[in-house]
Amino acid sequence: MTNEQFAVVADTIMNRRSIGGAKMNGKIIPDETVMELLTLAHWAPTHGRTEPWQFFVYTGEALQKFGLDHGELYWNNTPEETRMLGTKEKLENNIKKVSHLIVSVMKRGTNEKIPHIEEVAAASAAIQNILLGATALGIASFWSTGGMTLKPAMKSYLGLGNEDIVLGLIYLGYTDEPAKPGTRNSAPADKVKWM
């Protein structure tokens, strides 16, 4: 890798930002572009080449139905004393200006020699590849674990097995919002011990 290539990769990583669905503008991403992002995901590191990622891609009418279904899942699986109509409506409506929604899953394989945590890490790396690819293409993205994402009802909705894990919802679209500078609470050196 040349210094110029490193600079492009570093710039993409350091300028990736989360942009929620409410801040997207409704412009549609071509399906072929989304497939290119999913192809990047497929090149994530994976122990034993188990490739434990699976993606459910929603767009158009299917995306709108998912929003309604997500709201219903919340309403039907939250105790009456704690559920809020505002939360249900937010889940139903926060996809209105989103182009594509990718439900990202760690799909557990049959190789029990591979530790569960390594499968989660590989599928998470696949998600990061999507986010970085989106940033490089000027596409807004948001990795969410809100609503019913991490609840058993979502696993049932998607028809997943007991050891499968929904890792998040990736919202993709375009935004008119200006990019904000990144911040971190510490310096890189604060997280490193040289031995």
Secondary structure, DSSP 4 states (H G I P E B T S, - for coil): --HHHHHHHHHHHHH--B--GGGB--PPPPHHHHHHHHHHHTTS--GGG---EEEEEEEHHHHHHHHHHHHHHHHHTS-TTT--HHHHHHHHHTTTT-SEEEEEEE---S-TTS-HHHHHHHHHHHHHHHHHHHHHTT-EEEEE--TTTTSHHHHHHHT--TT-EEEEEEEEE-B-SPPPPP--SS-GGGG----
